[in-house]
Amino acid sequence: MSQMTADVVICGAGIAGVTTAYELVVKRGLRNVVLVDPLPPLTLTSDKSFEGYRNWWPGPDDSMVSLMNRSIDLLEKLLQEAPGRLHMNRSGYLFATADPEKAGQMIASAEESTRLGAGPLRIYQGEASDPTYIPTRDHDVFDAPTGADIFLSQKLIRQYFPFLTDRAIATVHARRCGWFGAQQFGMYMLEQAREHGAQVVEGKVDDIILQAGHVSAVKVSTTGGTLTISTPVLVDAAGPMQADVARMIGVELPVFSELHFKVTITDHLRVVPRDMPLLIWQDPVRLPWTDEERAMLAESEDTRWLVEELPAGVHGRPEGAGDSDILLMQYPYHTPPVDTTFPIVQDSEHPEIVLRGLATVIPALSTYLGQMPKPFVDGGYYTRTRENRPLVGPLPVAGAFIFGGIGGFGMQVANGAAELLAAHITGESLPHYAPAFRLERYADPAYQQLLEHWGATGQI
């Protein structure tokens, strides 16, 4: 049995663990920080991200908007630090609907996000183009608009977003949003942390030792045997395994996991414009089938659901710069809570369902329905809380901290949440939004009452 000592042990070397190490070591000068993970860094779920980011979040307070604004600030600082290596755009998120009732809900949601600090609204209802609207192609990251542009004119929607179905009657183009090379950002921060003294241990945390109710050591299984790391501070950043790690110290986390898949195809006919924002369709869809296909699918109970109405939320975006013809697609049409097991089993029919769903919104994609380009599919677990807010802060065991509940938005929130967690660990002053993400919020009867009437969670 070998031994070592660390000031902080971080369980998990995904984006949560890596950004925490970066904040502690690079930004605050700690040197003896150890990341522990049985897999190479950023490979379990962090590399399965859709890589979007947004400050466009619902309430009921400004905590999520404030945290995301701060996280985007930090991403932009990294981009300025290494612009030749890191990629980030400000193409925005485009929410669209063909339903008048949903259009009203989208406007109300946009007004809420604006009140919470996401930026101003600009509403376009006329028939003529408006020079105050700045299309994606006319700006970069640092001179992009904030807030959102709302289009309530079908003529203008067709003019600015010609790829969209003619059924669309309202769109919200949220502007402090886009996507970034999340894996590259993560690797850059990991390299910086290592250069400043952080270590990575390849192994599995088997036990957390407490003395007088305080974290004392962590036992790790490695290929060379058992390693005991003496430490006064443990960070649970274990992604899909965060609840298992917390149970080692007798803490139950209010999280559950969903399985989400990302589908990648080559858009070799280039039917999707390369400057298209990340498109999210807000309405339920019915998949396009021929009459013969529909009749055949309806015959079996196992496939009948494919001809019925499927939920809202299909989304997609272009990927890559220059001559890239890659299209990313995702559709969470069936995401019940599941146990986290590996390897992840994929549904062979999933890529076609996602493509058909997106083709109802981007009609030109129907060109590929007869012969779908060979898809690449990868998936990961969204481990999240009921209200879809992260867990960042101390656990009810001295020396233990949590960075979890970030499934579905982990890459984009990681920098801001890691800064917040580092402030908890080092005893610095905390931002106003810190209490919104602490575990003990669930012990507050008023918060429990709020949960019962929460409303929108911002999950896409």
C-alpha positions as CSV (number, residue, x, y, z in Angstrom):
1,M,0.0,0.0,0.0
2,S,1.4,3.4,-1.0
3,Q,0.6,6.8,0.5
4,M,0.7,10.4,-0.5
5,T,-0.6,13.7,0.9
6,A,-2.7,16.3,-0.8
7,D,-4.3,19.6,0.2
8,V,-7.3,18.8,-1.9
9,V,-8.4,15.6,-3.6
10,I,-10.9,16.0,-6.5
11,C,-12.8,12.8,-7.3
12,G,-13.5,13.0,-11.0
13,A,-11.4,14.4,-13.8
14,G,-14.3,15.5,-16.1
15,I,-14.9,19.2,-16.8
16,A,-16.1,19.8,-13.2
17,G,-12.9,18.4,-11.7
18,V,-10.6,20.0,-14.2
19,T,-12.1,23.5,-13.8
20,T,-11.9,23.1,-10.0
21,A,-8.3,22.2,-10.2
22,Y,-7.6,25.1,-12.5
23,E,-9.3,27.5,-10.2
24,L,-7.5,26.3,-7.1
25,V,-4.0,25.8,-8.6
26,V,-3.7,28.4,-11.4
27,K,-5.9,31.2,-10.1
28,R,-5.3,30.7,-6.3
29,G,-1.9,29.3,-6.0
30,L,-2.5,26.0,-4.3
31,R,0.0,23.4,-5.5
32,N,-0.8,20.1,-3.9
33,V,-4.1,19.3,-5.6
34,V,-4.8,15.8,-6.9
35,L,-7.4,14.7,-9.4
36,V,-8.5,11.0,-9.2
37,D,-10.3,9.2,-12.0
38,P,-10.2,5.7,-13.3
39,L,-10.3,7.0,-16.9
40,P,-8.3,9.6,-18.8
41,P,-9.4,13.2,-18.1
42,L,-12.5,14.5,-19.9
43,T,-13.4,11.2,-21.5
44,L,-16.5,9.8,-19.6
45,T,-19.3,12.3,-20.3
46,S,-17.4,15.6,-20.8
47,D,-16.5,14.6,-24.4
48,K,-20.1,13.8,-25.2
49,S,-21.3,17.4,-24.8
50,F,-23.3,19.3,-27.4
51,E,-20.9,22.2,-26.5
52,G,-23.5,24.9,-26.4
53,Y,-23.5,27.8,-24.0
54,R,-26.2,30.3,-23.1
55,N,-27.1,32.9,-20.5
56,W,-30.7,32.4,-21.5
57,W,-32.3,30.8,-18.4
58,P,-35.6,31.0,-16.5
59,G,-36.1,32.1,-12.8
60,P,-37.6,32.1,-10.4
61,D,-34.6,34.3,-9.5
62,D,-31.5,35.6,-11.3
63,S,-29.2,32.9,-9.9
64,M,-28.8,30.8,-13.1
65,V,-28.5,33.9,-15.4
66,S,-25.9,35.4,-13.1
67,L,-23.9,32.2,-12.8
68,M,-24.0,31.6,-16.5
69,N,-23.0,35.3,-17.3
70,R,-20.0,34.8,-15.0
71,S,-19.1,31.5,-16.6
72,I,-19.2,33.0,-20.1
73,D,-17.1,35.9,-18.9
74,L,-14.4,33.4,-17.8
75,L,-14.7,31.5,-21.1
76,E,-14.1,34.7,-23.0
77,K,-11.0,35.5,-20.9
78,L,-9.6,32.1,-21.8
79,L,-10.4,32.7,-25.4
80,Q,-8.5,36.0,-25.3
81,E,-5.6,34.2,-23.6
82,A,-5.2,31.5,-26.3
83,P,-7.2,32.6,-29.4
84,G,-5.1,30.5,-31.7
85,R,-6.0,27.3,-29.9
86,L,-9.5,27.8,-28.5
87,H,-12.7,28.1,-30.5
88,M,-15.8,29.9,-29.5
89,N,-18.6,31.6,-31.5
90,R,-21.6,33.8,-30.7
91,S,-24.1,32.3,-33.2
92,G,-26.9,32.3,-30.7
93,Y,-29.8,30.0,-29.9
94,L,-32.8,30.2,-32.1
95,F,-36.1,29.1,-30.4
96,A,-38.9,28.7,-32.9
97,T,-42.6,27.7,-32.9
98,A,-45.6,27.4,-35.2
99,D,-48.1,27.5,-32.3
100,P,-49.6,30.9,-31.3
101,E,-50.0,29.9,-27.7
102,K,-46.4,28.7,-27.6
103,A,-45.3,32.0,-29.2
104,G,-46.9,33.9,-26.3
105,Q,-45.1,31.6,-23.8
106,M,-41.8,32.2,-25.6
107,I,-42.2,36.0,-25.4
108,A,-43.1,35.8,-21.7
109,S,-40.0,33.6,-21.1
110,A,-37.8,36.1,-23.0
111,E,-39.2,38.9,-20.9
112,E,-38.3,36.9,-17.8
113,S,-34.8,36.2,-18.9
114,T,-34.3,39.9,-19.7
115,R,-35.5,40.9,-16.2
116,L,-33.1,38.5,-14.7
117,G,-30.1,40.0,-16.5
118,A,-29.8,38.2,-19.9
119,G,-29.9,41.5,-21.9
120,P,-32.4,43.6,-23.7
121,L,-35.2,42.5,-26.0
122,R,-35.7,43.8,-29.6
123,I,-39.1,42.9,-31.2
124,Y,-39.7,42.9,-35.0
125,Q,-43.2,42.7,-36.2
126,G,-43.1,44.6,-39.5
127,E,-42.7,43.3,-43.1
128,A,-39.5,45.2,-44.0
129,S,-36.1,44.2,-42.9
130,D,-34.7,46.2,-39.9
131,P,-31.1,47.4,-40.0
132,T,-31.0,47.2,-36.2
133,Y,-31.0,43.4,-36.4
134,I,-27.4,42.1,-36.6
135,P,-27.2,38.7,-38.3
136,T,-24.8,36.1,-36.9
137,R,-22.4,36.5,-39.9
138,D,-21.9,40.2,-39.1
139,H,-20.3,39.9,-35.7
140,D,-17.8,37.9,-33.7
141,V,-17.7,36.9,-30.0
142,F,-16.7,40.2,-28.6
143,D,-18.9,42.6,-30.6
144,A,-22.1,40.5,-30.6
145,P,-25.4,41.8,-29.3
146,T,-26.7,40.7,-26.0
147,G,-30.3,39.9,-25.0
148,A,-32.5,38.6,-27.8
149,D,-34.2,39.5,-31.1
150,I,-37.9,38.4,-31.3
151,F,-39.5,38.0,-34.8
152,L,-43.2,37.9,-35.0
153,S,-43.4,38.4,-38.7
154,Q,-43.4,35.3,-40.9
155,K,-42.0,37.4,-43.8
156,L,-39.0,38.4,-41.7
157,I,-38.5,34.9,-40.3
158,R,-38.3,33.6,-43.9
159,Q,-35.9,36.4,-44.8
160,Y,-33.5,35.9,-41.9
161,F,-34.0,32.2,-41.3
162,P,-34.9,30.7,-44.7
163,F,-33.9,27.2,-43.6
164,L,-36.9,27.1,-41.2
165,T,-40.3,25.6,-42.0
166,D,-42.8,28.0,-43.4
167,R,-45.0,27.0,-40.4
168,A,-42.8,29.0,-38.0
169,I,-44.7,32.1,-36.8
170,A,-42.4,33.3,-34.0
171,T,-38.7,33.0,-33.2
172,V,-36.5,34.2,-30.3
173,H,-32.8,34.6,-31.3
174,A,-31.0,34.7,-27.9
175,R,-27.6,36.3,-28.5
176,R,-25.2,35.7,-25.6
177,C,-25.2,32.1,-26.7
178,G,-23.4,29.9,-29.1
179,W,-21.0,27.0,-28.9
180,F,-17.4,26.4,-28.2
181,G,-14.6,23.8,-28.4
182,A,-15.4,22.6,-24.9
183,Q,-12.9,19.7,-25.0
184,Q,-10.1,22.1,-26.1
185,F,-11.0,24.5,-23.3
186,G,-10.9,21.6,-20.8
187,M,-7.6,20.3,-22.0
188,Y,-6.1,23.8,-22.0
189,M,-7.1,24.3,-18.4
190,L,-5.8,20.8,-17.4
191,E,-2.5,21.6,-19.0
192,Q,-2.3,24.8,-17.1
193,A,-3.2,23.2,-13.8
194,R,-0.6,20.5,-14.3
195,E,2.1,23.0,-15.1
196,H,1.3,24.8,-11.9
197,G,1.5,21.6,-9.8
198,A,-1.7,19.7,-10.0
199,Q,-1.5,15.9,-10.3
200,V,-3.7,13.3,-12.0
201,V,-3.9,9.8,-10.4
202,E,-5.5,7.1,-12.5
203,G,-7.6,5.1,-10.1
204,K,-11.0,4.5,-8.5
205,V,-12.0,6.0,-5.2
206,D,-13.0,3.1,-3.0
207,D,-13.4,4.7,0.4
208,I,-13.3,8.1,2.1
209,I,-11.9,8.0,5.6
210,L,-13.3,10.3,8.3
211,Q,-11.8,11.2,11.6
212,A,-13.9,13.0,14.2
213,G,-16.4,13.7,11.5
214,H,-13.9,15.4,9.2
215,V,-12.4,14.2,5.9
216,S,-9.1,12.6,6.6
217,A,-8.0,10.4,3.7
218,V,-9.1,8.9,0.4
219,K,-8.4,5.3,-0.6
220,V,-7.8,4.7,-4.3
221,S,-7.5,1.5,-6.2
222,T,-4.8,1.8,-8.9
223,T,-3.2,-0.7,-11.3
224,G,-0.3,-0.7,-8.8
225,G,-2.4,-1.5,-5.8
226,T,-4.1,0.6,-3.1
227,L,-3.1,4.3,-2.7
228,T,-4.1,6.2,0.4
229,I,-4.1,10.0,0.0
230,S,-4.2,11.9,3.2
231,T,-6.2,15.1,2.7
232,P,-8.4,17.5,4.7
233,V,-10.5,18.4,1.6
234,L,-12.5,16.2,-0.8
235,V,-14.4,17.5,-3.8
236,D,-17.1,15.2,-5.2
237,A,-17.0,16.0,-8.9
238,A,-17.7,12.4,-10.1
239,G,-20.3,13.1,-12.7
240,P,-22.7,10.2,-13.1
241,M,-21.1,8.6,-10.0
242,Q,-21.4,11.6,-7.8
243,A,-24.2,10.1,-5.7
244,D,-22.1,6.9,-5.2
245,V,-19.2,9.0,-3.9
246,A,-21.4,11.0,-1.6
247,R,-22.8,7.8,0.0
248,M,-19.3,6.9,1.1
249,I,-19.6,9.7,3.6
250,G,-23.3,9.0,4.4
251,V,-24.7,11.8,2.2
252,E,-27.6,11.3,-0.2
253,L,-27.7,13.7,-3.1
254,P,-31.0,14.7,-4.7
255,V,-29.9,13.8,-8.3
256,F,-31.0,11.4,-11.0
257,S,-29.6,10.5,-14.4
258,E,-31.0,10.6,-17.9
259,L,-29.4,9.1,-21.0
260,H,-29.0,11.5,-23.9
261,F,-27.5,10.8,-27.3
262,K,-25.9,13.1,-29.9
263,V,-26.1,12.3,-33.6
264,T,-23.5,13.6,-36.1
265,I,-23.9,13.4,-39.9
266,T,-22.2,14.9,-42.8
267,D,-24.4,17.5,-44.5
268,H,-22.7,16.9,-47.8
269,L,-25.4,18.7,-49.8
270,R,-25.1,21.7,-47.4
271,V,-28.7,22.2,-46.9
272,V,-28.1,23.7,-43.4
273,P,-26.4,27.2,-43.5
274,R,-23.1,27.3,-41.7
275,D,-24.1,30.4,-39.9
276,M,-27.3,28.9,-38.5
277,P,-27.8,29.5,-34.8
278,L,-28.4,26.5,-32.6
279,L,-32.0,25.8,-33.4
280,I,-34.5,24.5,-30.8
281,W,-38.0,23.7,-32.0
282,Q,-40.5,24.4,-29.2
283,D,-43.4,22.3,-30.5
284,P,-44.2,18.6,-30.5
285,V,-43.7,16.9,-33.9
286,R,-45.0,14.0,-35.9
287,L,-42.3,12.2,-37.8
288,P,-42.6,12.3,-41.6
289,W,-43.4,8.8,-43.0
290,T,-44.9,7.6,-46.3
291,D,-48.4,6.2,-46.0
292,E,-47.0,2.7,-46.4
293,E,-44.4,3.2,-43.7
294,R,-47.0,4.8,-41.4
295,A,-49.4,1.8,-41.8
296,M,-46.6,-0.7,-41.2
297,L,-45.4,1.1,-38.0
298,A,-49.0,1.4,-36.7
299,E,-49.5,-2.3,-36.8
300,S,-47.2,-3.1,-33.9
301,E,-47.4,-2.0,-30.3
302,D,-43.6,-1.7,-30.3
303,T,-43.5,0.8,-33.1
304,R,-46.9,2.5,-33.0
305,W,-45.4,5.4,-30.9
306,L,-43.4,6.4,-33.9
307,V,-46.5,7.6,-35.8
308,E,-47.9,9.4,-32.8
309,E,-47.0,12.9,-31.6
310,L,-43.5,13.2,-30.1
311,P,-42.5,15.9,-27.6
312,A,-40.9,19.2,-28.3
313,G,-37.2,19.9,-28.1
314,V,-35.6,18.6,-31.3
315,H,-32.5,20.7,-31.9
316,G,-29.4,20.9,-34.1
317,R,-26.5,23.1,-35.2
318,P,-23.6,23.1,-37.7
319,E,-20.2,22.1,-36.4
320,G,-16.8,23.2,-37.5
321,A,-15.4,26.1,-39.4
322,G,-14.3,26.7,-43.0
323,D,-15.3,23.9,-45.3
324,S,-16.8,21.7,-42.6
325,D,-20.1,20.0,-43.5
326,I,-20.8,18.5,-40.1
327,L,-24.3,18.7,-38.6
328,L,-25.0,17.9,-34.9
329,M,-28.5,16.8,-33.9
330,Q,-30.2,15.9,-30.6
331,Y,-33.7,15.0,-29.7
332,P,-34.7,14.1,-26.1
333,Y,-37.9,12.4,-27.0
334,H,-37.6,9.7,-24.4
335,T,-35.4,10.4,-21.4
336,P,-36.7,8.6,-18.3
337,P,-34.5,8.4,-15.1
338,V,-32.1,5.5,-15.5
339,D,-29.4,3.7,-13.6
340,T,-25.9,4.6,-14.8
341,T,-24.3,1.6,-16.4
342,F,-21.3,1.3,-18.7
343,P,-20.8,0.6,-21.6
344,I,-23.8,2.6,-22.8
345,V,-26.2,0.7,-25.1
346,Q,-27.3,2.6,-28.1
347,D,-30.7,2.3,-29.9
348,S,-30.0,1.6,-33.6
349,E,-33.1,3.5,-34.7
350,H,-32.3,6.6,-32.8
351,P,-30.3,8.5,-35.5
352,E,-33.2,8.1,-38.0
353,I,-35.7,9.3,-35.5
354,V,-33.6,12.4,-34.7
355,L,-33.1,13.2,-38.4
356,R,-36.8,12.8,-39.2
357,G,-37.7,15.0,-36.2
358,L,-35.3,17.8,-37.3
359,A,-36.5,17.5,-40.9
360,T,-40.0,18.6,-39.8
361,V,-38.3,21.9,-38.8
362,I,-35.6,22.2,-41.5
363,P,-37.5,20.8,-44.5
364,A,-34.4,20.6,-46.7
365,L,-33.1,17.8,-44.5
366,S,-35.8,15.6,-46.0
367,T,-33.4,15.1,-48.8
368,Y,-31.5,12.7,-46.6
369,L,-34.5,10.5,-45.5
370,G,-34.2,8.2,-48.5
371,Q,-30.5,7.5,-47.8
372,M,-29.3,8.9,-44.5
373,P,-25.6,9.8,-44.3
374,K,-23.8,7.4,-42.0
375,P,-24.3,8.7,-38.5
376,F,-21.9,8.8,-35.6
377,V,-23.7,8.5,-32.3
378,D,-22.3,9.0,-28.8
379,G,-24.1,9.4,-25.5
380,G,-23.7,10.3,-21.9
381,Y,-25.6,10.8,-18.7
382,Y,-27.3,14.0,-17.7
383,T,-27.0,13.8,-13.9
384,R,-29.1,16.6,-12.6
385,T,-31.4,17.9,-9.9
386,R,-35.2,18.1,-10.0
387,E,-35.2,21.8,-10.8
388,N,-32.2,21.5,-13.0
389,R,-29.9,23.7,-10.9
390,P,-26.3,22.6,-9.9
391,L,-25.0,21.5,-6.5
392,V,-22.0,23.6,-5.6
393,G,-20.7,24.0,-2.1
394,P,-20.0,22.2,1.1
395,L,-21.5,18.9,2.1
396,P,-22.7,18.2,5.6
397,V,-19.4,16.5,6.5
398,A,-16.5,18.8,7.3
399,G,-14.0,19.0,4.5
400,A,-16.3,17.6,1.9
401,F,-17.6,19.6,-1.1
402,I,-19.9,18.9,-4.0
403,F,-19.7,20.0,-7.7
404,G,-22.6,18.1,-9.3
405,G,-26.1,18.2,-10.7
406,I,-24.8,19.8,-14.0
407,G,-26.1,17.3,-16.5
408,G,-27.1,19.0,-19.7
409,F,-25.1,22.2,-19.1
410,G,-21.9,21.1,-17.5
411,M,-19.4,22.4,-20.0
412,Q,-20.9,25.8,-20.1
413,V,-21.4,26.3,-16.4
414,A,-18.1,24.7,-15.3
415,N,-15.9,27.8,-15.1
416,G,-18.4,29.9,-13.2
417,A,-19.3,27.0,-10.8
418,A,-15.7,26.1,-10.3
419,E,-14.9,29.6,-9.3
420,L,-17.8,29.5,-6.9
421,L,-16.6,26.2,-5.4
422,A,-13.1,27.4,-5.0
423,A,-14.4,30.4,-3.1
424,H,-16.2,28.0,-0.7
425,I,-13.1,25.9,-0.2
426,T,-10.7,28.8,0.4
427,G,-13.1,30.9,2.5
428,E,-13.4,33.8,0.1
429,S,-16.4,36.1,-0.1
430,L,-19.2,34.5,-2.1
431,P,-21.4,36.0,-4.8
432,H,-25.0,36.7,-4.2
433,Y,-26.1,33.6,-6.1
434,A,-24.1,31.2,-4.0
435,P,-27.0,30.1,-1.6
436,A,-29.1,29.0,-4.7
437,F,-26.7,26.1,-5.4
438,R,-25.9,24.8,-1.9
439,L,-27.2,21.4,-1.0
440,E,-28.9,22.6,2.2
441,R,-31.5,24.5,0.1
442,Y,-33.5,21.3,0.1
443,A,-33.8,21.4,3.9
444,D,-35.6,24.8,3.7
445,P,-39.4,24.2,3.9
446,A,-39.9,27.4,1.8
447,Y,-37.7,26.0,-0.9
448,Q,-39.6,22.7,-0.9
449,Q,-42.8,24.6,-1.4
450,L,-41.1,26.5,-4.3
451,L,-40.2,23.2,-5.9
452,E,-43.8,22.1,-6.0
453,H,-44.6,25.1,-8.3
454,W,-41.2,25.6,-10.0
455,G,-42.3,25.9,-13.7
456,A,-39.7,26.0,-16.4
457,T,-36.3,24.4,-15.6
458,G,-34.4,25.5,-18.7
459,Q,-33.7,21.9,-19.8
460,I,-33.3,21.5,-23.5
